[in-house]
Amino acid sequence: MINRALHMVGSYPADTTADAMNEMLELAGPYLATLPDGETGDRRNWIASVMQSLRKHPDLVVHREGDFAGYDRLLNFRVRRGHRLRGDSLHFGYPETYAAARPVFDAARQAHGRSDLIFQIGLPTGLGMSMFTMGPRGPLLYRRPFSEAIAREISRIRDDAGDDVLVQLEMPAELAFVAMSPAPVRGAVAAWLARTVAALVRLTPEGTRFGLHLCMGDLRHTALFRLRDTGPVVTLLNALAARWPSDHRLELVHAPLAAGGEPTPLDPAFYARLSALRLPPDTRFVAGLLHEGRTTDELRTAVAAIEDALGRPVDLAASCGLGRRDREMARTILRQGAQLCGPGVPTA
C-alpha cells in the first residue's frame, strides 16, 4: 500500500491556535509531516489583516478602499507623495506570529508523541504581496522592498527555529500570471517569475527549508482564475525548479487542483501534462484535491490519474481556504484525506 502524507495548507476553522493544532493532529496526526498554526483569528483571511495594518504606514496612503468582498474590492495603497517605500520600513508580523504559536506547537507535538513534526509557516512572496497591496503595477514598482521585508522576517524565524521550521511561500499571483498569459509567452513569463522567487530565497539563510504553495485563490470560496489543465502548473514549477538556489532546501510543491467551490476534476486528460514535470527527486509533490464536492472514491480516481501521469506517489492536501469552511466540513475533509493516505508516519 502506498504511504502518502497529508499536507495542511495553513488555515483551519478553529477558535484558537491550540484548538486548530490539536484537532489537526487528532484527525490526521499520523499522516502529517509539518503542522501550521491554523491561521486563526485575524489571519483567517490570508493577508487581509496585514494589508489593514499598512494603513498606519507613514510612506503609504490608501488609494482605494476595499472590504475584501471580492477580488475587485481589495484595499489598495499608493506611496505618499514625496516619500519612498523601503524594505526596512515594512513589517508584516510573521516573526511575532511564529513566536506566539511556537509554545503551542511544542506542547501539541509532545502531547501527541510527534517529536519529528516540523512547524510550518506560510508567507506571501514579495511579488504577490506587492500586487495585492499596491495594485497591478505593484510587482514592477515595489516588488523589491516587499521581498526584502519578507526575506528579513523569514530570516528572523529561521534564526530562532533553525531546521525545525518549514517556510511555505504562497503563490497565487505567480500562477495567475502564467495561467493568464498567452501560450506562446508562458515559458518566458514563468522564467521571469522564477527569478523573482529565487532572488527572494537567496536573501534568506542558507539551508532554510521551503515549500511552494501554488494557488488559485479562495476569496469567499471563489477562485481568482481557473485552470483548463495542469499545463500552467507544470510550466511554472519547472521554471522554479530549474532556478532554485542549491543552498536552500525545496522540500515540497503544492499544486491547486480544486478551484474554490468547484471540485477536483476527474478527467485524466486534465492531469496528463503532469508527465512533463521535472522536480528534484527529493521534492514532494502535494496534490491539492481534497474537496467537499467529491466522494472518497471519486478522489481515488483523481489520485490514480495524477500518479499515473507523474509516475510517482503524491502527497495530498485540501483545497485552499479550509479555514473558511464549516468546522464539521473541515473535519470531514481531513478524515477523507486520512482514508486516502497509507499507514505510517511521514518523514519531513
Salt bridges, closest charged atoms under 4 A:
GLU23 OE1 - ARG327 NH2 2.92
GLU23 OE2 - ARG331 NE 2.96
ASP37 OD2 - ARG43 NH1 2.67
ASP59 OD2 - HIS57 ND1 3.99
ASP59 OD1 - HIS83 ND1 2.78
GLU65 OE1 - ARG55 NH2 2.81
ASP67 OD2 - ARG73 NH2 2.41
ASP88 OD1 - ARG86 NE 3.06
GLU96 OE2 - ARG156 NH2 3.60
ASP106 OD1 - ARG102 NE 3.06
ASP106 OD1 - ARG109 NH2 3.54
ASP116 OD1 - ARG114 NE 2.85
GLU148 OE2 - ARG144 NE 3.10
ASP163 OD1 - ARG158 NH2 3.29
ASP163 OD1 - ARG249 NH1 3.79
ASP164 OD2 - ARG102 NH2 2.35
ASP164 OD1 - ARG109 NH1 3.19
ASP218 OD1 - HIS221 ND1 3.13
ASP218 OD2 - ARG324 NH2 3.55
ASP218 OD2 - ARG325 NH1 3.89
ASP229 OD1 - ARG273 NH1 3.77
ASP247 OD1 - HIS248 ND1 2.76
GLU251 OE2 - ARG209 NE 2.64
GLU251 OE2 - ARG249 NH2 3.29
GLU262 OE2 - ARG226 NE 2.77
GLU292 OE2 - HIS221 NE2 2.87
GLU292 OE1 - HIS291 ND1 3.89
GLU292 OE1 - ARG325 NE 3.12
ASP297 OD1 - ARG300 NH1 2.81
GLU298 OE2 - ARG294 NH1 3.77
GLU307 OE2 - ARG4 NE 2.89
ASP315 OD2 - ARG284 NE 2.70
GLU328 OE1 - ARG331 NH1 2.95
GLU328 OE2 - ARG335 NH1 3.36
